Amino acid sequence: MEVQTLKYPAIRNYVAGHSVDNASTVTMDVFSPLNGQLISTLPLSNAAALDAAVQAAKAAYPAWAATPIKERVQIFYRYKTLLERDMTALADLVREENGKTYDEARAEVEKAIELTEFACSLPQLIQGEFLEVSKGVEARAERKPLGVVASIAPFNFPNMVPHWTIPNAIVLGNTMILKPSEQVPLSAIKIAELLKEAGLPDGVLNVVNGDREIVEAICDHSDIQAVSFVGSTKIAKTVYIRATSNLKRCVALGGAKNHLMVLPDAHPEMTASNVAASMSGCAGQRCMAGSTMVGVGAVDGIVAKIVEEARKIVAGQNLGSVISKEAKERIEQHITEAEAAGAKVLLDGRHAVVPGHEDGYYVGATVIDFVTPDMRIAQEEVFGPVLAIMRTNTLDEALAIENANPYGNAAAVFTSSGSSARYVMDHANAGMIGINIGVPVPREPFSFGGWGDSKFGACDITGKSSIEFWTQLKKTTTKWNPESRVNWMS
């Protein structure tokens, strides 16, 4: 029997600054979605492996928390330069394990750099409060870290999403367990190695690989104080319930069904390019993808231009692969079901094949018109490069479709009318709104987070809002002068 050589060394857990063997001998194969080839293996860690990482983080916590924040951020200043230095290698790693185009993978690393830059600004944002509350009596409020925290990351952004949590949580004085998706474990280990090179003390960041067992163990571990999660809504709900039932803080981001409302007065070219990019970027595998367009009134000309733009998006060139064979089959089944239910496929991406990568997991850009709200493709997150178009007569009807869905990540409107834009801003039930922008992701310091079934828990996962999640308030009242007049305040 022929033994296949792995392109990358077998993944190991990263604990206390070193690669370590797992307590479990069970492993899982890692395939590149670009060509279906086996590229590595990873351990399916058990609770004992998690506990070893938690104990390392717990041991590192006192010294790290006692380190002044101005000193903690110096490590991340150095880390930022390492991300810039290794930009190409990091992007190649994302492309290899996730299937993105190189430009998308590079953009992901660039966003990680921006997130790191924001973390370096935290000393200016958590200065605390001070007030003389009564004669001779002073009150002070300070932000303090929680302790050991955990971040559970998804497959669709192997480099960026870990940076939603790692820089802020660690700069604020916590130590961390990172659990990457078992489908994309390579970037997480590289991040940990670069942070060590930047000077992060051993044990402050630990990486534990695995599947459901490790997620459950993280939710249950008594020494983990807070958990962040990014993934599907079904799992986000489960993680949130399990973590909070164990008295942990939790913010869990789930899926989305974002609607792009297109009015007849929208700029045709700008709208077409934005809608096509929104539905197909990262092969549609992002919770901010504009997977559903709602045309309001006479928009046939704009729809034709969208199809024209979508034809320029070619699998294997400027369109990456989806994550797995199972994902490809599921996405194509959505298209087939919609067509059978009466929708019209204007551009069909089923059965896409990339020459030289025939075993890769590709779905071509797809545009489906005359979708109705009762169709499964209009209700469920497809997570592929597929645009479903619904038709309405009024903006209120379009908003009713948007607001009837249980998710609340993003909504967008394409229009030349300021009043129409304002109306959508005021009435769309979503946490992130776009005006002539198909992917309205906030830039730092504005935070990322949706509403409804797109997010469970208080606070957002990035930006200023994350400060409250990763810290707790300590209030101190001080009196030194025994001669001061005593009243109810003192």
N, C-alpha and C positions, 0 to 999 in steps of 0.2 A: 504494500500500500504506500503510495507516494505521500510524503510529508511536505505540506506546503510551508514555505518560508514566510515568516511574518515580516511585513515591511517595517513595523515598529516593534520595539521590545514589548513583551507582555507587561500590561499595566499592573502596578502594585499600589497599595495604599501609601499615603504620605503622612507620616505621623512624627511629631517632634523634630521636624527638619530633615527627615530621612525616609527613603523608600523602605517599606517593611513588608514582610510576608503576611498574608491574611491567615486568621485563625481557621477559616474554612478553606477547603481544597476545591470547592465547586467553582467553576469558571464559566464564562460566557464569551462567545466569539463576537468580534467587532468587525463589521463590513463597511467598506466605503460605498456610499450610494452612487458615486460617480461611475463605477464599473462593476459593482457587486462583488469585488474581491475581498477576501479575508485580509485584514491589515493588522489585527492585534487580538489579544484576549484580555479580559479583566476578571478580577475576583468578584464573586457574589458574596460580599462580606456578611458576617453574622453579627449578632448583638455583642459578642465578645470583642470583635474587631472595633466596633463603634465605641465600646467602653474604653478600650485602650486609647483611642483618639481623644475621647472626652477627658480622660485623666491627664493626658498630655496638655490639653488646652486648659484644664483646671489648674495644673501646676504652673503654667506660664502666666496665668491671669494676674496674680498679685503684683508681680514686678511690672507687667505691661500696663496695668491700670494705674500704677503709681508713677509711671513715666509721664512727664508733662506733655500735654498735647502738642505743644510747639516742637517738641523733640520727636513725637510719633510721626508728625507729618513729614519730617525730613526724609524718612524712609520712602514715603510715597512720592516725594519729589524725585528721588533717585530712581524709583520704580518707573515713573513716567518716562524718563530718558531711556530706560531699558525697553519699554514697549515701543518707543520710537525707533530704537536701534534694531530691534528684531521684528519690525513691522511685516516684512515680506514673509519671514518664516512663520510667524503667527497666523497670517492670512492663509498661507499654504496649508497649515494644520487644520484650520477651520474648513477650508475647501475640501480637504481630504476626508474628514470625518462627517461633515454635514452635507456636502454636495453643492454649496453655493458657488456662484461665479467668483472669480478672483476679486473683481471690483466690490461685490457685496461683502466678501470676507474681509477685505481691507477696510471697508466702511465700518464694519463691526468693531475692528480693533481701534479705529479712530474714535468711535463712540466710547470705547473703554478708556481711552486716554482722556476724553472730556470728563468722564465720570471720576477718574482719578484726580484730575485738576480740581473738580468741585470739592472732593474730600480734603484737598490741601487748603481750601478756604475755610474749613470748619473752625479753626481757632477764632476767626473773626465773627462767627455766627453763634457761638455758645459761650459768650463772655459772662453770662450769669447776670443777676440783678442784685442791687444793693439799695437799701433805703433806711434812713433813721425814722423808725416808726413811732417813737416816743422819746421824750427827753432822756438822753443817755442810753437809749435802747436801739440797737441796729439789727435789721433782718437781712439775710442773704439767701439767695436761691441759686443752686449750682446743678448742672447736669452731670450725672455720674453713670458709668457703664453698668450693664446688667450682669455680666459674667461670661459664661460660655454660651454662645448662640450658634444657630445652625442655619445654613442656606441650602435649599434643595432646588437645583437648577434644571431647566428643560433641555431638549435636544436642539431646538431651532436656533439658538444663539449661544454656541459653546463658549465664546469669549466675552461677549457683551453682558449677558445676564448675570454671570458671576460678579461682574463689576458693578451691577446695581447694588450689591450688598457688601462685598468684601472691603472696598476702600472706606466707606462711611462707617460700617460697624467696627472695623478694627481701629481706625483713627480715633473713634470715640471711646476707645479703651477696652472693647470686648475682645475675647479670643473666639475663634470660629472653627466649626466643622463644615466643610463644603462637601455636599453630595451631588456630583454631576450626574446627568443622564447616562445610563449605561450604554446608550447608543453613541455618545460622543465624549469619551473619557480623556482624550489626549490633551485638549487645551487646558483642562483644569490642572493637570500635573505640571504643565509648563508654567502656568500662572504661579503656582506655589514655588517652583524652582526660581523664577525671576524675582519673586518677593524675598526669598532667602538671599539671593545675590544682592538685592538692594539693602539688606541689613535687617530684615524682619527676624526677631528672635525665634528660635525653635519653639514649636508648640503653639504659637499665636494663630497660625492657620494650618489646619490639617484636612486632608482629603481622604474620604472614605467612599469606595466604590461599591455598587450593589444595585439591588432592585427594590421591590416592595418591602422586603423584610427590613432593610435598613431605614427606609422612610418611616415605617411603623416604630422601629426602635428609637429613632430620633424623637418622634412624638411622645414616646413613653419615658425617655431617660430623665431621671429626676434632677440631674445636674445641668441639663440644658434649659436655659431661661427663656429663650425666644426662638421662634422658627419662622423663616420666610420660605415661601413655596411659589413656583411658577410652573404652570402646566395646564392640563385640561380642567374644566369646571368640575367634572365628576370627582376627580382626585383632589382638587383644591378644597371642595366641601368636606371630603373625608379627612384630609389633613387638618383643616381648621377645627373641625369638631373634636378630633382625637387629641390634638395639641392643647386646645383650650380646656378640654375635660381633664387634662393633666396639669392645669393651672399655669400654662405657659402663655406668653404673648404669641400671637400669630397673625401674620398677614399673608394671605394665600390668593394669588392671582390666577384666574381661570381663563376660559375661552371667550370668544366674542362672535358677534354677528353684526358687523359694521355696515351701515347703509350710507351710500353716497347718493344724495338727492340732487338730480340734475334738472335745472329749470331751462326753459327755452331761450332765455336771455344770457345763458352762460357763454363764455368765450369758447368757440368750438375747438380750436387747436389746443389751447391750454387744458381744457377739460378732458379731451381725448387722451392726451399724453399722461395727465395725472391719473385718470381712472385706470388706464392700461397698466401703468407702473404700480399703482396701488394693489391691483388684484394679482399681479404676477411677480412682484419683487420678492426675493428669497423663496421663489417657487410657491408663493402664497402661504408659506408656512410661518406666519406671524400673526399675533393676536390683533394687530392694527391693520391687517389687510382689508381693503374695500372689496369684500366678496360679493356684495349685493348693491346694484345700482337701482335707484327708483327714479324712472323718468317721469317728469311732471309735464303733461301736455305734449305739444308737438316737438319731439326731440329726435325724430328719425335721422335727421342730418348728422346730429352729434353721435348717435349710435353707429352710423356708418363710418364715421371718422375713428371711433373707438376700435372697431373691427380692423380698420386700416392700420392703426397703431399696433394692435395686438399681433397682426401678421408679421410685424418686424421683430417680434420676440420669438427667438428660435432656440429650441432645446439644444443644449450643448454648446451654444454660443453665448447669448446674453440671457439665457434662462437655465438655472441650475436644476439639479435633480431633486426629487422628494426623498424623504429619509429612508424608505424601505420598500420592498416589494409589496408588502401588505398595504402600505399607504397608497401606493400607485393603484392597486386594485380597488381600494375603497373609494378613491377620488373618481376613478373611471366609472364605477358603479353609480355614483351620484349623477354623473352626466347621463348615463344610459337610462336611469329611472326618470330623470326630468324629461328626456326626449320621449319616452314611452307615455308620460303623463300629459303630453301635448305641448311642451315647450319646444322652441325652434333653435336648433344648434346653428349659430352663424359661423362659428369657427371651432373646429373639432380638434382637440389635442390628445384624444385617445390613441393609444398604441404608438406613441412617439418613440422613434429609435434614433440614436446618435451613432453615426458610423465610427467604428473603433471602440465604442462603449456599448455594444449591443446588450450587455447584461446589466447596464445601469438602470436606475429607477427614475425614468423621465415621464412627465406628463406635459404635453404641449399647452401653450396658452389657449384657453377656451372661452368663448363668449356664447351665452345662451339667452335668447330673448323670450318674452311672453311667459315668464315664470309667474306662477300664482302663489299667494301666501300659504296655501295648504300643501304645497309640494315640500318634500323632505329637504330638497336643496335650499329652499327658502328659510328653513327653520334650524338646520343643523350647521355647525361649523365644518366646512369642507376641508380647509387647510391644504389647499392646492391652488394652482394658477387658473382659477375658474371664476368667471364673472357671471352672475345670474342677474338678469334685468327684469324688473317688474315695472308695470305701467300704472300711473294714476292720472287723474284729471286736475287735482289741486295739491298745493303744498301741505294742507292739513291732512289729506289722505296719505301723503308720503310720510308725514310725521307719525300718523297713527300706526303705520306699518313698523317704523323704527321703534316706537315706544311700546309696541305690543310684544316685542321680543324680550326674553328674560335677561339678556345680556345688557351691559351698559358701558362698554369700553369706549367706543368712538362713533361719531356720526359726522358727516360732512355735507356741505351744500355748495353747489357750483352755480353761481349767479353773478350778474352785474349789478344787482339791486342791493343797496345797503339795508333797506328795510326788510327784505326777504332774509338776508343773512342774519340780521338782528333777531328776527322772528325764530329762526332755527336755533340760534344761540340760547334764546329764552325758553324754548319749548322742547328741545330734544333731551331725552333722559339718558345722557351719556356723560362720562367724566371727562372726555377729551373731545373737543369740537374743532372741525376744520372748515375754514371758509376758503374755497377754491384751492384746497390742499387735500390730497387723497389719503395721506398718512400723517395725521396731526399729532405726532409724538412731541411732547414738550422737551425743550432743551434745558439743560441745567441753568439756573437753580430751580426751575419749575419742575414739579414732581410728576411721576408717572403713576397712573392708577385710574381704574374705571369705577363704575357703579354696578349695582345689581349682581347678577351671577358672574360678573367678570372680576369681582374682588370681594373677599371676605376678610373682615377685620378693620380696625381703625388705622389711620395713617396710610400714606402712600409709601412705595418701596424705594423711591429715589428722592433727590432734592431736599429742600428744607424740611418737608414733612417727615422724612425718615429719621431726623434727629430725635423726635419724640419717641419713635418706635424703639430705637436702639439705646436709649438712655432712660434714666429715672431721675426725678427731682429730689435733691436734698436741701432742706430749709434749715437754716441756723439762725437763732436769735441770741444776741450777745448784749451783756450789760457789765460794764467795768466800774462805773462810778457809784459807790454806795451812797453818796450825798444827794443823788438825783431824786427829785420828788417822786414818790410812789403813787401810781394810779392803777386802774384796772388793766392797763397795757403792760405794766412792769412789776 
